[in-house]
Amino acid sequence: MPSPSTDRAATEAALDRALREVSAQTVLFSHAVADRAGISSTDLETLDILARNGSMTAGRLAELTGLTTGAITGLVDRLERYGYARREPHPTDRRSVIVRPLIENAERDLAPSYEAMAQAMTELMSRYSDADLAVVADFMTRAAAITAEQVARLRTEAKEPGS
């Protein structure tokens, strides 16, 4: 009979494999949606950052994406062309602009690509109790925070001399 520590190690290894697979499939799904919409996956993910966080300065968007301010300028140009964002003057800083997501336009164009996924995920969640879902949501929230910390660490190390 396996010991509790062996069971735990096997469960942690299985969870690690599952997280890696979900991560890979999520990236591939994002690429497929972007391809279908005729935009880059970076533009799509940046739009998602705007949708989740709301309007922000172009500088803040550069920080969150890890893109240069020059790259953000081109990206925001494209989002404006698609009708998914709009530049607005910063209320207190004339040197800065606010990038405002135009969610209704993005949802109109992109929602059809997400409908089957949303339905499948709703069906999957229906198999779990409220308590189970609360644990999964807590785990995923904490995992996302750890991932964000590690992204920041890697970006900081990349900027340090000799790295």
C-alpha positions as CSV (number, residue, x, y, z in Angstrom):
1,M,0.0,0.0,0.0
2,P,1.5,3.4,-1.0
3,S,2.3,5.8,1.8
4,P,0.4,9.1,2.2
5,S,3.6,10.9,1.1
6,T,3.8,8.8,-2.1
7,D,0.1,9.5,-2.8
8,R,0.7,13.2,-2.3
9,A,3.7,13.2,-4.6
10,A,1.8,11.4,-7.3
11,T,-1.1,13.8,-7.0
12,E,1.2,16.8,-7.1
13,A,2.9,15.4,-10.2
14,A,-0.4,14.8,-11.9
15,L,-1.6,18.3,-11.0
16,D,1.7,19.8,-12.4
17,R,1.2,17.9,-15.7
18,A,-2.4,19.0,-15.9
19,L,-1.5,22.7,-15.2
20,R,1.2,22.5,-17.9
21,E,-1.3,21.0,-20.4
22,V,-4.0,23.6,-19.6
23,S,-1.4,26.3,-20.0
24,A,-0.3,24.9,-23.4
25,Q,-3.9,24.4,-24.6
26,T,-4.9,27.9,-23.5
27,V,-2.0,29.4,-25.5
28,L,-3.0,27.4,-28.5
29,F,-6.7,28.3,-28.1
30,S,-5.7,32.0,-27.9
31,H,-3.7,31.6,-31.1
32,A,-6.7,29.9,-32.9
33,V,-9.1,32.7,-31.8
34,A,-6.6,35.4,-32.9
35,D,-6.1,33.6,-36.3
36,R,-9.8,33.4,-36.8
37,A,-10.3,37.1,-35.9
38,G,-7.4,38.1,-38.2
39,I,-5.4,39.7,-35.4
40,S,-2.2,38.8,-33.6
41,S,-2.3,36.7,-30.4
42,T,-0.4,39.5,-28.6
43,D,-3.1,42.0,-29.7
44,L,-5.8,39.6,-28.4
45,E,-4.2,39.0,-25.1
46,T,-3.6,42.7,-24.6
47,L,-7.2,43.4,-25.4
48,D,-8.1,40.8,-22.7
49,I,-5.8,42.7,-20.2
50,L,-7.7,45.9,-21.0
51,A,-11.1,44.1,-20.7
52,R,-10.2,42.6,-17.3
53,N,-8.5,45.7,-15.9
54,G,-10.3,48.6,-17.6
55,S,-8.8,51.7,-19.1
56,M,-5.2,52.5,-18.3
57,T,-2.2,54.5,-19.6
58,A,-0.2,53.2,-22.5
59,G,2.7,53.0,-20.1
60,R,0.9,50.8,-17.7
61,L,-0.2,48.6,-20.6
62,A,3.5,48.3,-21.6
63,E,4.3,47.3,-18.0
64,L,1.6,44.6,-17.8
65,T,2.5,43.1,-21.2
66,G,6.2,43.4,-21.0
67,L,6.2,45.2,-24.4
68,T,8.2,48.3,-25.1
69,T,6.3,51.6,-25.3
70,G,7.1,51.7,-29.0
71,A,5.5,48.3,-29.5
72,I,2.5,49.4,-27.4
73,T,2.0,52.4,-29.7
74,G,1.7,50.1,-32.7
75,L,-0.5,47.6,-30.8
76,V,-2.9,50.4,-29.7
77,D,-2.9,51.7,-33.3
78,R,-4.1,48.2,-34.4
79,L,-6.7,47.9,-31.6
80,E,-8.1,51.3,-32.7
81,R,-8.2,50.2,-36.3
82,Y,-10.2,47.1,-35.3
83,G,-12.5,49.3,-33.2
84,Y,-11.5,47.5,-30.0
85,A,-9.9,50.4,-28.2
86,R,-9.7,54.2,-28.2
87,R,-7.0,56.6,-27.0
88,E,-8.3,59.4,-24.7
89,P,-6.3,62.3,-23.3
90,H,-5.1,61.7,-19.8
91,P,-7.0,63.9,-17.4
92,T,-4.0,65.2,-15.5
93,D,-0.9,64.4,-17.6
94,R,-0.8,65.9,-21.1
95,R,2.2,63.7,-22.0
96,S,0.2,60.5,-21.5
97,V,-2.9,58.9,-23.0
98,I,-5.4,56.5,-21.6
99,V,-6.3,53.4,-23.6
100,R,-10.0,52.7,-23.2
101,P,-11.2,49.2,-24.3
102,L,-14.4,49.2,-26.5
103,I,-15.7,45.9,-25.1
104,E,-19.0,45.9,-27.0
105,N,-17.1,45.9,-30.3
106,A,-14.7,43.2,-29.2
107,E,-17.5,41.0,-27.8
108,R,-19.5,41.4,-31.0
109,D,-16.6,40.2,-33.1
110,L,-14.9,37.7,-30.8
111,A,-17.7,36.2,-28.8
112,P,-18.6,33.6,-31.4
113,S,-15.1,32.1,-31.1
114,Y,-15.6,31.6,-27.3
115,E,-19.2,30.3,-27.2
116,A,-18.4,26.6,-27.5
117,M,-15.6,26.9,-25.0
118,A,-17.8,28.7,-22.5
119,Q,-20.5,26.1,-22.9
120,A,-18.1,23.3,-22.4
121,M,-16.6,24.9,-19.3
122,T,-20.1,25.5,-17.9
123,E,-20.8,21.8,-18.4
124,L,-17.5,20.8,-16.8
125,M,-18.2,23.1,-13.7
126,S,-21.7,21.6,-13.3
127,R,-20.0,18.3,-12.3
128,Y,-18.5,19.9,-9.2
129,S,-20.0,21.1,-5.9
130,D,-19.9,24.7,-4.9
131,A,-17.3,23.8,-2.3
132,D,-15.2,22.0,-4.9
133,L,-15.4,25.0,-7.3
134,A,-14.4,27.4,-4.5
135,V,-11.2,25.4,-3.9
136,V,-10.4,25.2,-7.6
137,A,-11.1,29.0,-7.9
138,D,-8.8,29.7,-4.9
139,F,-6.1,27.5,-6.4
140,M,-6.3,29.0,-9.8
141,T,-6.3,32.6,-8.4
142,R,-3.2,31.8,-6.3
143,A,-1.5,30.0,-9.3
144,A,-2.1,33.0,-11.5
145,A,-0.6,35.3,-8.8
146,I,2.5,33.1,-8.6
147,T,2.8,33.0,-12.4
148,A,2.6,36.8,-12.5
149,E,5.3,37.1,-9.9
150,Q,7.5,34.7,-11.9
151,V,6.9,36.7,-15.1
152,A,8.0,39.9,-13.2
153,R,11.1,38.1,-11.8
154,L,12.2,36.9,-15.3
155,R,11.7,40.3,-16.8
156,T,13.7,41.9,-14.0
157,E,16.5,39.4,-14.3
158,A,16.5,39.9,-18.1
159,K,17.1,43.6,-17.6
160,E,20.0,43.1,-15.1
161,P,23.5,43.4,-16.5
162,G,25.1,40.0,-17.2
163,S,21.9,38.1,-17.4
